[in-house]
Amino acid sequence: MSDISHQLKTPLASLKLHLELAEDPTLNKEDHAAFLIECKNQTEKLEWLTDALLKIARLETGLITVKKVPADLVKTVRDSVSSITSQVIAKGLTVTEQLPETLEILHDPVWTKEALCNILDNAIKYTESGGIIVTVDESPIYTRVEITDTGIGLAPEEYTKVFARFYRVRSDESQRIEGTGLGLTIAREIMRQQDGNITVSSESGKGCTFSLFLPVAVK
């Protein structure tokens, strides 16, 4: 509850401040419009945060069911990459896909896409130059999707912490980037419910590789 309260207070305080400023009768039209735009931005942050909290709660309590069906994982991956194209272009990054033509396995396409998009979104946020490589490969016991970026990277002691809810990487660079620390938590829970897993490897200052594992056969 303390973590949730802290996450809500920041956008609420900003929203309240800008609403109060916008009420000033001496404001010119440009400043008034700017304050209202900031109010809209903070409202959207609150909406995203509450939606993310609800997703975690519903996933963990079984109110949302992750349904594994035979489906093309490559299509799921490509759909995920397509959904973040505008963000990639806006930052001047590149995305390289190293994928087979098709690969049908048991997974939930909708929720697996959610997990992948959360990781891709993180990769974009923490990468200022270079790009992202997305690969899919398989072994006799699992299928792996890897997302590698050229961003700020992680210290080894943060490999497990980044999946904890509300955790933010402690570096100065990371703290300047907006985020709630919930995207990786949701991704981990989605993979767990498919009998899968997520791991991360990194070198500080040289990017991260997130690996998502799905079993070849799920009973």
C-alpha positions in Angstrom: 0.0 0.0 0.0 2.9 2.3 0.8 4.4 1.8 -2.7 1.0 2.3 -4.4 0.4 5.5 -2.4 3.8 6.8 -3.4 3.2 6.1 -7.1 -0.1 7.9 -7.0 1.0 10.9 -5.1 3.4 12.3 -7.7 1.0 12.6 -10.7 -1.8 13.7 -8.3 0.3 16.5 -6.9 1.3 17.6 -10.4 -2.3 17.5 -11.5 -3.4 19.6 -8.6 -0.7 22.1 -9.1 -1.4 22.7 -12.8 -5.1 22.9 -12.2 -4.5 25.6 -9.6 -2.2 27.5 -12.0 -4.8 27.2 -14.8 -7.4 28.9 -12.6 -5.3 32.1 -12.5 -7.5 34.7 -14.3 -4.4 36.7 -15.4 -3.0 33.8 -17.5 -2.7 34.3 -21.2 -4.2 31.7 -23.5 -0.9 30.0 -24.4 0.0 29.3 -20.7 -3.5 28.3 -19.9 -3.5 25.8 -22.8 0.0 24.5 -21.7 -1.2 23.9 -18.1 -4.3 22.0 -19.4 -2.1 19.8 -21.6 0.0 18.9 -18.6 -3.1 18.1 -16.6 -4.1 15.7 -19.5 -0.7 14.1 -19.4 -0.9 13.5 -15.6 -4.4 12.1 -16.0 -3.1 9.6 -18.6 -0.3 8.6 -16.2 -2.8 7.9 -13.5 -5.0 5.9 -15.9 -2.0 3.8 -17.0 -1.0 3.2 -13.4 -4.4 2.1 -12.2 -4.8 -0.1 -15.3 -1.4 -1.8 -14.6 -2.3 -2.3 -11.0 -5.6 -3.9 -11.9 -3.9 -6.2 -14.5 -1.4 -7.5 -11.8 -4.2 -8.0 -9.3 -6.4 -9.9 -11.7 -3.6 -12.0 -13.1 -2.4 -13.0 -9.6 -5.9 -13.8 -8.3 -7.0 -15.7 -11.4 -9.7 -13.2 -12.5 -7.9 -13.0 -15.8 -7.0 -16.3 -17.3 -4.0 -16.7 -19.7 -5.2 -19.3 -22.2 -2.6 -21.3 -24.1 -3.6 -22.3 -27.6 -1.7 -23.5 -30.7 -0.7 -20.2 -32.4 2.2 -18.8 -34.5 4.7 -17.2 -32.0 6.4 -15.4 -34.9 3.2 -13.6 -35.7 2.8 -12.6 -32.0 6.4 -11.3 -32.0 5.9 -9.3 -35.2 2.6 -7.9 -34.0 4.4 -6.7 -30.8 7.2 -5.1 -32.8 4.7 -3.3 -35.1 2.9 -1.8 -32.1 6.0 0.1 -31.0 7.1 1.3 -34.4 6.1 4.9 -33.9 8.2 5.1 -30.6 11.2 3.6 -32.4 11.0 6.1 -35.2 10.5 9.0 -32.8 13.8 8.2 -31.0 15.7 7.5 -34.2 16.3 3.8 -33.2 16.3 0.7 -35.3 14.7 -2.7 -34.8 16.2 -5.8 -36.3 14.2 -9.0 -36.5 15.9 -12.4 -36.6 12.9 -14.7 -36.9 11.9 -18.0 -38.6 9.0 -17.9 -41.1 6.6 -19.4 -38.6 6.7 -21.3 -35.3 3.5 -22.7 -33.9 3.6 -23.4 -30.2 1.1 -23.3 -27.3 0.9 -19.8 -25.9 -1.6 -17.0 -25.4 -1.1 -14.6 -28.3 -2.8 -11.6 -26.6 -1.1 -11.8 -23.2 2.3 -12.8 -24.7 2.1 -9.7 -26.9 1.4 -7.7 -23.7 4.5 -9.2 -22.1 6.7 -8.5 -25.2 5.4 -5.0 -25.6 6.2 -4.2 -22.0 9.8 -5.3 -22.5 10.1 -3.5 -25.8 8.8 -0.4 -24.3 11.4 -0.6 -21.6 14.1 -1.1 -24.2 13.1 2.0 -26.1 12.9 4.1 -22.9 16.4 3.2 -21.8 18.1 3.3 -25.2 19.3 6.6 -26.7 21.2 5.4 -29.7 21.6 2.2 -31.7 18.7 -0.2 -31.6 16.9 -3.4 -30.6 17.4 -6.9 -31.9 14.5 -9.4 -31.5 15.3 -13.1 -32.1 13.3 -16.3 -31.8 14.9 -19.7 -31.5 13.9 -23.2 -30.2 15.5 -26.2 -28.5 14.0 -29.6 -27.8 12.5 -28.3 -24.5 11.8 -24.6 -24.9 11.3 -21.7 -27.3 13.1 -18.5 -26.5 12.3 -14.9 -27.5 15.2 -12.6 -26.9 15.0 -8.8 -26.9 18.5 -7.1 -26.9 19.0 -3.3 -26.6 21.9 -1.0 -26.6 20.7 1.0 -23.7 22.1 1.9 -20.2 22.2 -1.7 -19.0 21.9 -3.1 -15.5 24.3 -4.0 -12.7 24.3 -7.7 -11.8 22.7 -7.1 -8.4 19.6 -5.7 -10.2 18.9 -8.7 -12.4 16.2 -10.1 -10.1 15.1 -6.7 -8.6 13.9 -5.3 -11.9 10.9 -7.7 -11.9 9.7 -6.6 -8.5 6.7 -4.2 -8.7 7.6 -0.5 -8.6 11.4 -1.2 -8.7 13.3 1.5 -10.7 16.9 1.1 -11.6 18.9 3.3 -9.3 21.3 5.0 -11.8 21.0 8.7 -12.4 20.1 8.1 -16.0 17.3 5.8 -15.1 15.7 8.1 -12.6 15.4 10.8 -15.2 13.2 8.5 -17.3 9.5 8.3 -16.5 8.1 4.9 -15.5 6.2 3.1 -12.8 8.2 -0.1 -12.4 5.2 -2.3 -13.2 5.7 -3.4 -16.9 8.3 -6.1 -16.1 6.2 -7.4 -13.2 3.2 -7.9 -15.5 5.5 -9.6 -18.1 6.9 -12.0 -15.5 3.4 -12.9 -14.2 2.1 -13.5 -17.8 5.1 -15.8 -18.5 4.7 -17.6 -15.2 1.0 -18.4 -16.0 2.2 -20.1 -19.2 4.7 -22.2 -17.4 7.4 -20.0 -18.8 10.1 -17.7 -17.4 11.9 -14.4 -18.0 15.6 -13.8 -17.4 17.9 -10.8 -18.0 21.6 -10.5 -18.7 23.4 -7.2 -19.0 26.5 -5.2 -18.7 26.2 -1.7 -17.2 26.3 0.9 -19.9 26.1 -1.7 -22.7 22.5 -2.7 -22.9 20.3 -5.6 -21.8 19.1 -8.9 -23.1 15.7 -10.1 -21.9 15.0 -13.8 -22.6 11.4 -15.1 -22.5 11.1 -18.9 -22.4 8.1 -20.9 -23.3 8.0 -24.7 -23.0 7.7 -26.6 -26.2 4.9 -28.8 -24.8 2.5 -27.6 -22.1 0.1 -30.0 -20.5 
